Amino acid sequence: MATPNYGYEKRQRELAKKKKKEDKLRAKANGTVVRHSDTYVAPDNATEVALGSAASVADNSTQQPS
């Protein structure tokens, strides 16, 4: 029986990790959304929009009717 080539497997994991990181950086620079099988990367302004809408909802809920 052949023995596992752990060095090759490790190198393949490293290459995949490097490619994924480069894709994320490229997407961040372009301001686009990239989906990987296990992660989700959104542009920076998406979190501001989400937080802004949640904050406005919270502000409206704290106001009491006159």
Protein Blocks (a to p, Z undefined) as FASTA:
>chain_A
ZZddfklmmmmmmmmmmmmmmmmmmmmmnopacddfkbccddfklmmmmmmmmmmmmmmm
mpccZZ
